[in-house]
Amino acid sequence: GNVIHKGQIYKATDNAMEAFANADLIFITMPSYCMEQIANVILPFASPDKKICIVPGCGGAEWAFEKCVSKGAVLFGLQRVPSVARLVEYGKKVKAVGYRNCLYVAAIPNRDVKVCAQIIEDIFDITCVPMPNYLNLTLTPSNPVIHTSRLRLLFKNYKAGYVYDRIPLFYEEWTDEASELLLNCDDEVHKICRAFNTRGFDLSYVKTLRVHYESDTAQELTNKFKSIEGFKGLKCPMLKITGGYIPDFDSRYFTEDF
């Protein structure tokens, strides 16, 4: 109920020239499967005086925007979103829950990372730390392992024709089995990080989920997910059909994270 940001939207447009030609800073908040498409739209306007920020910055953005970078644009991304956002009224009101105390930024080329971090700090009034390279962002274990672990166990027995009688809550009904799978995925990510570390890459900002969620065991992680305020009320991605519910394979939980 507290208004934390207020302003006048200058223009909403689907005209690329109007949107990007004179823009100094472009924020991309689209899912990863749209990255290449929007990168190609922006490409004609890419230049050394433009900065493109991906929120959050994982999902292959560095590859999608490679041609923009080659034209001199600076690509940078946030390691995690500043807060959890929930739509209240389309086009008018958004509820932001759980603003972070600190944000982390990586940039390509890396020489611009301090400038990019300062931009984010000025906009959000949150301390922003520059990271040594973009791999710290690429390899951060977040939704691509969190959502997939939960969905794998939730729908592991699903076959065409099977109907569920209810829609479970995604986090508040999280299970220890899902936590065990997630921690195994997290361990695998950090095996990759250790391999990069031995080759001279500083990946010290890729924190394990055990550290990020302060949970050493599967049971502790389950309890943590169930208690996070911003996660409450979120339902599993399912569609209502005659007789019950089926997985919604068009949901971003599938199209984005897998």
Buried (B, 14 or more C-beta within 10 A) or exposed (E): EEEEEEEEEEEEEEEBEEBBEEBEEBEBEBEBBBBBEBBEEBBEBBEEEBBBBBBBBBBEBBEBBEBBBEEEBBBBBBBBBBBBBEEEEEEEEEEBEEBBEEBBBBBBEBEBBEBBBEBBBEBBEBEBBBBBBBBBBBBBBBBBBBBBBBBBBBBEEBEEEEEBEEBBBBBBBBBBBBBBBBBEBBEEBBEEBEEBBEEEBEBEBBBBBBEBBEBEEBEBBBBBBBEBEBBBEBBBBBEEEEEBBBBBEEBBBBBBBE
